[in-house]
Amino acid sequence: MKKVLITGSSGFLGQNLLKLAPRNTQIIAHYCQTIPENPGSKLELFQADFRTGHWEFIQKLRPDIIIHTAAMADIDECESHPVPARKINFETTCRLSDLARSLGSRFIFISSDVVFEGNRGHYKEEDKPCPLNVYARTKSEAERYILDNPSNMVVIRPALFYGSALDSRPSFSEIMFRRLRSGQNIHAFTDQYRTPVLVKDLANAIWELVHHDYCGLLHVGGPQRFNRYEMGLVLCWIFNLDSSLLIPVKSSDVQMNAPRPLDCSLDSSRAAGILKTHFSDFEEGCRLAFSEN
Ligand SMILES: NC(=O)c1ccc[n+]([C@@H]2O[C@H](COP(=O)([O-])OP(=O)(O)OC[C@H]3O[C@@H](n4cnc5c(N)ncnc54)[C@H](OP(=O)(O)O)[C@@H]3O)[C@@H](O)[C@H]2O)c1
């Protein structure tokens, strides 16, 4: 039975990876502050704060595969706290990839679509990153480190993901859905474009990649390009909610710590070509994610 270490298993993506883990897998579930829900008996918990190192323990765990999702993932927090952001997002990723290489383990790193400048969108794997903020820089430098030392490694650039965060903090799409359903206003950007991917589809794609021989960069986004205002309109249309609760805003109307790329939509045709995982369109994904809520 393969032993898989999931870092950040208490997060939005990590929780979905735990839920969708194949039966014949032994999981070591890493967390920092939040003990993840335990969905099965073949699960060993592992606490570590990557601000203070702690990578060496992973050597003793000897995983066959490492899925590295843990990150300081709040873009504005990274901008205000660049030192821990670099320690967690860049240094930890480098050290974990070194460990994976020394153990002969497969390493799957979760990067981000925001490594691009965002001036044209439809980015392919061949396009050059041009990070605009601290978070994107830490991710882009970690990608570079991994790709410059190639071995059994995959760097996934997911698009913005949506759906149920299970026992983690509610995702942006859950917050939007809950506010609209309870008749509360919500501000939504009209000028920041992404290719949102259902978190369950992303988790299924990662599990498929665990047993795949693909190595290198891979864009994993959904099939449609939307801004958040348009996502809100789709939610209103599907669930018969009041779309006048959506307040359109532009990036320039809102004061934020970190600059954001405007259009970091991804071309995910390579992933669609090599993976069997089905990628839901946004309407189908929202119906799957929110119909039971
Ligand atoms: N959310 C998106 O739409 C999106 C889009 C593109 C890429 N990504 C990337 O995808 C990955 C997963 O994102 P997510 O939304 O699932 O993130 P998340 O919900 O914020 O979860 C972050 C995870 O990292 C762990 N973590 C945070 N600080 C840590 C530290 N100092 N030491 C060790 N672990 C620490 C957290 O542990 P505790 O909760 O236990 O403290 C949590 O398990 C991240 O790498 C993110 O950059 C996210």
The ligand as a Tripos MOL2 file, in Angstrom:
@<TRIPOS>MOLECULE
LIG
   48    52     1     0     0
SMALL
NO_CHARGES

@<TRIPOS>ATOM
      1 N1         -7.9150   28.5600   -2.7540 N.am      1 LIG1
      2 C1         -7.6630   28.7880   -4.0430 C.2       1 LIG1
      3 O1         -8.5670   29.1700   -4.8190 O.2       1 LIG1
      4 C2         -6.2690   28.5600   -4.5890 C.ar      1 LIG1
      5 C3         -6.0190   28.8360   -5.9440 C.ar      1 LIG1
      6 C4         -4.7620   28.5480   -6.4900 C.ar      1 LIG1
      7 C5         -3.7840   27.9750   -5.6750 C.ar      1 LIG1
      8 N2         -4.0440   27.7300   -4.3530 N.ar      1 LIG1
      9 C6         -3.0010   27.0460   -3.5490 C.3       1 LIG1
     10 O2         -3.5320   25.7550   -3.2200 O.3       1 LIG1
     11 C7         -3.0470   25.3200   -1.9450 C.3       1 LIG1
     12 C8         -4.2150   24.9810   -1.0300 C.3       1 LIG1
     13 O3         -5.0250   26.1520   -0.8720 O.3       1 LIG1
     14 P1         -6.2170   26.1890    0.1820 P.3       1 LIG1
     15 O4         -7.2020   27.1920   -0.3120 O.co2     1 LIG1
     16 O5         -6.6420   24.7830    0.4960 O.co2     1 LIG1
     17 O6         -5.4580   26.8070    1.4450 O.3       1 LIG1
     18 P2         -5.9930   26.9600    2.9480 P.3       1 LIG1
     19 O7         -7.4150   26.5340    3.0550 O.co2     1 LIG1
     20 O8         -5.6180   28.3340    3.3930 O.co2     1 LIG1
     21 O9         -5.1100   25.8980    3.7520 O.3       1 LIG1
     22 C9         -3.7640   26.1470    3.9950 C.3       1 LIG1
     23 C10        -3.1450   24.9390    4.6680 C.3       1 LIG1
     24 O10        -1.7740   25.2670    4.9530 O.3       1 LIG1
     25 C11        -1.5270   25.0370    6.3340 C.3       1 LIG1
     26 N3         -0.5860   26.0140    6.8620 N.ar      1 LIG1
     27 C12        -0.7660   27.3690    6.9310 C.ar      1 LIG1
     28 N4          0.2890   27.9220    7.5800 N.ar      1 LIG1
     29 C13         1.1430   26.9060    7.8920 C.ar      1 LIG1
     30 C14         2.3930   26.8420    8.5730 C.ar      1 LIG1
     31 N5          2.9740   27.9280    9.0960 N.pl3     1 LIG1
     32 N6          2.9840   25.6340    8.7180 N.ar      1 LIG1
     33 C15         2.4020   24.5170    8.2210 C.ar      1 LIG1
     34 N7          1.2190   24.5210    7.5710 N.ar      1 LIG1
     35 C16         0.5930   25.6950    7.4150 C.ar      1 LIG1
     36 C17        -2.8840   25.1980    7.0280 C.3       1 LIG1
     37 O11        -2.8590   24.4750    8.2660 O.3       1 LIG1
     38 P3         -3.8320   24.8260    9.5380 P.3       1 LIG1
     39 O12        -5.1510   25.2540    8.9600 O.co2     1 LIG1
     40 O13        -3.8860   23.5220   10.2770 O.co2     1 LIG1
     41 O14        -3.1710   25.9140   10.3120 O.co2     1 LIG1
     42 C18        -3.8280   24.5930    5.9910 C.3       1 LIG1
     43 O15        -3.8760   23.2070    6.1390 O.3       1 LIG1
     44 C19        -2.1730   26.4610   -1.4350 C.3       1 LIG1
     45 O16        -0.8310   26.1380   -1.7230 O.3       1 LIG1
     46 C20        -2.6310   27.6750   -2.2240 C.3       1 LIG1
     47 O17        -1.5730   28.5980   -2.3540 O.3       1 LIG1
     48 C21        -5.2460   28.0270   -3.7920 C.ar      1 LIG1
@<TRIPOS>BOND
     1     1     2 1
     2     2     3 2
     3     2     4 1
     4     4     5 ar
     5     4    48 ar
     6     5     6 ar
     7     6     7 ar
     8     7     8 ar
     9     8     9 1
    10     8    48 ar
    11     9    10 1
    12     9    46 1
    13    10    11 1
    14    11    12 1
    15    11    44 1
    16    12    13 1
    17    13    14 1
    18    14    15 2
    19    14    16 1
    20    14    17 1
    21    17    18 1
    22    18    19 2
    23    18    20 1
    24    18    21 1
    25    21    22 1
    26    22    23 1
    27    23    24 1
    28    23    42 1
    29    24    25 1
    30    25    26 1
    31    25    36 1
    32    26    27 ar
    33    26    35 ar
    34    27    28 ar
    35    28    29 ar
    36    29    30 ar
    37    29    35 ar
    38    30    31 1
    39    30    32 ar
    40    32    33 ar
    41    33    34 ar
    42    34    35 ar
    43    36    37 1
    44    36    42 1
    45    37    38 1
    46    38    39 2
    47    38    40 1
    48    38    41 1
    49    42    43 1
    50    44    45 1
    51    44    46 1
    52    46    47 1
@<TRIPOS>SUBSTRUCTURE
     1 LIG1         1 GROUP 0 **** ****
